[in-house]
């Protein structure tokens, strides 16, 4: 035998105090309460599964409302409904009147129904249908009035004619009225001979230009003629 083990075995256990006794009793009591709560939840789950099964078999019932319950019980209902393929919603204030409602997936709740439950009201599908019909009829009447008013406005002539309004800028003739057909002038660029100042022909004009180029500065045509006679 080990020497240390023999020494510890020979030593007396520490004396138990009153505090240790109370702590042990509390642990035992807590464990007992947990076992009771677990058993209670198991019974509640079995009961919920039975109620959900009957709800699914009932073809006339599309919604199922549970009474207010604790958070743990609501979690059990949500779990059972999810396994069964149902849709669940919780309504009400927590720890006061919060409850769970089940909906079959082929009959989902509308937004109006969920809003009514969130507001703590009872949902009446007939009143909702009537209100929808009334709102639809109101919208139809409004659209008819708008269409009629637009037709009336389209048939009525404008209060003022824009040409009269801007007559001081556009004048009395504008647009098609002011457009006139134009014709090309075949005589454009033609000058009659009687309007010409110089009546010489082109050959005469060129000869005169050549003569002027041969003249010296200050000479005239008479001087040129005299030079020619002297040479002769």
Secondary structure as UniProt FT lines:
FT   HELIX           3..10
FT   HELIX           18..57
FT   STRAND          63..65
FT   HELIX           71..84
FT   STRAND          87..91
FT   TURN            94..97
FT   STRAND          99..103
FT   HELIX           105..107
FT   HELIX           111..118
FT   TURN            119..120
FT   HELIX           125..155
FT   HELIX           162..165
FT   HELIX           167..170
FT   TURN            175..178
FT   TURN            186..189
FT   HELIX           193..195
FT   HELIX           202..214
FT   TURN            217..218
FT   HELIX           221..231
//
